[in-house]
Amino acid sequence: MSDNAQNAVNNQTNENNAPSFDVLRIYIKDCSFETPNVPKIFTVEWKPEMSVDFDTKLAQVDSDKFEVDLRVTVTCKLGEEVAYICEVHQAGLFLMRNVNQDTGDFLLNGVAPNILFPYAREHISSLVNRGTFPPLNLRPINFEALFQAQKAQQAQETAEKSDVANGEANNEAPQA
């Protein structure tokens, strides 16, 4: 085998073993826009109370492909009346290879939702606009920071449970 051919084989092997994280596809999985009190709600003074809920669902499609489904729900109320409920499931198919568990968790729970959220934001804004309600622009959310904070909280709770199990929390001797 020539040196050039051997170098090509070595480069291919290195590329196959290199860590990678790629977006394969971004798509809407589901969306809904409900306006249960229209047209009556249009006659009420516009002083909305908004709540925004979000969640991510992960699914492994095959050995190196993962679906991340970012679910964003916006509920807008005027007093006790619901003006609208807008829900978007913005999903993406991601390729992830040769990364350790902690890095993979961070990529799928922090980085991927950060990639998906601008698409969900735009879709929600468009649905609200088409419902002829005042414009809605959701604030950016840093899912990477949220993931890190959640991991830190879990580590703290685990440490506290360990301290209690060992009798250290109450300055007691460990129980047998």
C-alpha positions, 0 to 999 in steps of 0.5 A: 500500500502506498504512503498516500493510500495508508494516510487516507486510511489512517485519516478515515479511521481518525475521523470515524473515532473523532467525537462529533455532534451534528444537526441532521434535521430540525422540524415541527413535531406538533403544534396547537393554538387554542383560543377558547374565549374568542371573540369575547376575549377581544373586548376585554382590556389587554392586561395579560398574565403569561406563563411559559412552560418548557420541557425536553424529551429525548429518544434514541433513534439508533446507535448514534442518532437522537431525537430531542423534542423541545416542548414549549407551552405559552398560556395567556390569561386575562383575569380568569379567562384564557386568551390563548394557549400555544404549544409547540413541539420543536424537534431535531434529529442529532448525530452524536458519536464517540462522546462520553456519557457526561458530554452526551448528556450536556449536548442533548439536554443543553446544546440541542435545546439551545439550537431548537429554541429559536425555531420554537420561539419564531413558530409561537410568535407566528401563531400568536400573530395569526391569532391577531393577538398583540405580538409575543416575543419570548425571551431567550433561554440558556438551556446550557446554564439550566442544565448545569444548574440542574446537575449542580442541584442534583449533586448537592441533593445526592451529597445531602442524602449521603450525609444523612445516610451516614449520620453526618447531617445531625452529628449522629453516629452512622446507623448499622 
